[in-house]
Amino acid sequence: MRILRLALSGLFLSVSLFLGTLAQVAPATPSHFGQSDGLRQFQASQRYRIGALCNDGTESGATGSGACSHHGGVNCWLYSDGTCTNP
């Protein structure tokens, strides 16, 4: 029993040290290794669907088929640039 306890405590210590080291090395926010500034600007300027405004006035985070299915259908699609276009 004592050997098992020692083995488990050693394993726990090893994992703790590994995770602590990983936390110090890994960046807190995602980075864009290997991407040029032009590519990042192109991606940032892309307009993409973020949800829908339903016919009964509710907002939905759904971006595809079935969005607002229990709210009278889609009144307009919400996009990342703040626009809302009719389906």
C-alpha positions as a Markdown table, in Angstrom:
| # | Residue | x | y | z |
|---|---|---|---|---|
| 1 | Met | 0.0 | 0.0 | 0.0 |
| 2 | Arg | 2.9 | 2.4 | 0.9 |
| 3 | Ile | 4.6 | 1.7 | -2.5 |
| 4 | Leu | 1.3 | 2.5 | -4.3 |
| 5 | Arg | 1.0 | 5.7 | -2.4 |
| 6 | Leu | 4.6 | 6.7 | -3.2 |
| 7 | Ala | 4.1 | 5.9 | -6.8 |
| 8 | Leu | 0.9 | 7.9 | -7.1 |
| 9 | Ser | 2.5 | 10.9 | -5.3 |
| 10 | Gly | 5.5 | 10.8 | -7.6 |
| 11 | Leu | 3.2 | 10.6 | -10.6 |
| 12 | Phe | 1.2 | 13.6 | -9.3 |
| 13 | Leu | 4.3 | 15.6 | -8.7 |
| 14 | Ser | 5.6 | 14.8 | -12.2 |
| 15 | Val | 2.3 | 15.8 | -13.8 |
| 16 | Ser | 2.1 | 19.0 | -11.7 |
| 17 | Leu | 5.6 | 20.0 | -12.7 |
| 18 | Phe | 4.9 | 19.3 | -16.4 |
| 19 | Leu | 1.7 | 21.3 | -16.4 |
| 20 | Gly | 3.4 | 24.2 | -14.6 |
| 21 | Thr | 6.1 | 24.3 | -17.2 |
| 22 | Leu | 3.6 | 24.0 | -20.0 |
| 23 | Ala | 1.6 | 27.0 | -18.6 |
| 24 | Gln | 4.8 | 29.1 | -18.5 |
| 25 | Val | 5.7 | 28.2 | -22.1 |
| 26 | Ala | 2.3 | 28.2 | -23.8 |
| 27 | Pro | 0.9 | 31.6 | -24.8 |
| 28 | Ala | -2.3 | 32.7 | -23.1 |
| 29 | Thr | -3.9 | 33.8 | -26.4 |
| 30 | Pro | -3.7 | 32.1 | -29.7 |
| 31 | Ser | -1.1 | 33.4 | -32.0 |
| 32 | His | -0.7 | 33.3 | -35.8 |
| 33 | Phe | 2.7 | 31.7 | -36.4 |
| 34 | Gly | 3.8 | 31.9 | -40.0 |
| 35 | Gln | 1.0 | 34.2 | -41.2 |
| 36 | Ser | 1.8 | 37.5 | -42.8 |
| 37 | Asp | 0.1 | 40.7 | -41.8 |
| 38 | Gly | -1.7 | 40.8 | -45.1 |
| 39 | Leu | -3.2 | 37.4 | -44.5 |
| 40 | Arg | -4.4 | 38.4 | -41.0 |
| 41 | Gln | -5.9 | 41.6 | -42.4 |
| 42 | Phe | -7.7 | 39.6 | -45.2 |
| 43 | Gln | -9.1 | 37.2 | -42.6 |
| 44 | Ala | -10.2 | 40.0 | -40.3 |
| 45 | Ser | -12.0 | 41.8 | -43.1 |
| 46 | Gln | -14.0 | 38.7 | -44.1 |
| 47 | Arg | -17.7 | 39.0 | -43.3 |
| 48 | Tyr | -19.2 | 35.9 | -41.7 |
| 49 | Arg | -22.6 | 35.0 | -40.3 |
| 50 | Ile | -22.9 | 35.2 | -36.5 |
| 51 | Gly | -26.6 | 34.5 | -36.0 |
| 52 | Ala | -30.1 | 35.4 | -37.0 |
| 53 | Leu | -32.9 | 37.8 | -36.0 |
| 54 | Cys | -36.1 | 35.8 | -35.9 |
| 55 | Asn | -39.6 | 37.0 | -37.1 |
| 56 | Asp | -40.9 | 37.1 | -33.5 |
| 57 | Gly | -38.0 | 39.5 | -32.5 |
| 58 | Thr | -35.8 | 37.0 | -30.7 |
| 59 | Glu | -32.1 | 36.6 | -31.6 |
| 60 | Ser | -30.5 | 33.2 | -32.3 |
| 61 | Gly | -26.9 | 32.2 | -32.4 |
| 62 | Ala | -27.7 | 29.6 | -35.1 |
| 63 | Thr | -26.2 | 30.3 | -38.4 |
| 64 | Gly | -27.7 | 27.7 | -40.7 |
| 65 | Ser | -30.7 | 25.6 | -41.6 |
| 66 | Gly | -33.2 | 25.4 | -38.7 |
| 67 | Ala | -32.4 | 28.8 | -37.2 |
| 68 | Cys | -35.5 | 30.4 | -35.8 |
| 69 | Ser | -37.5 | 27.3 | -36.6 |
| 70 | His | -39.8 | 27.8 | -33.5 |
| 71 | His | -39.9 | 31.6 | -33.8 |
| 72 | Gly | -41.6 | 32.1 | -37.1 |
| 73 | Gly | -38.5 | 31.8 | -39.3 |
| 74 | Val | -35.5 | 34.1 | -40.0 |
| 75 | Asn | -36.2 | 37.8 | -40.5 |
| 76 | Cys | -32.6 | 38.5 | -41.3 |
| 77 | Trp | -29.1 | 37.0 | -40.9 |
| 78 | Leu | -26.7 | 38.8 | -38.6 |
| 79 | Tyr | -23.1 | 39.3 | -39.8 |
| 80 | Ser | -19.8 | 40.0 | -38.1 |
| 81 | Asp | -19.7 | 43.5 | -39.6 |
| 82 | Gly | -23.0 | 44.5 | -37.9 |
| 83 | Thr | -25.2 | 44.2 | -40.9 |
| 84 | Cys | -28.4 | 42.2 | -41.1 |
| 85 | Thr | -29.5 | 40.9 | -44.5 |
| 86 | Asn | -32.8 | 39.3 | -45.6 |
| 87 | Pro | -32.6 | 35.5 | -46.3 |
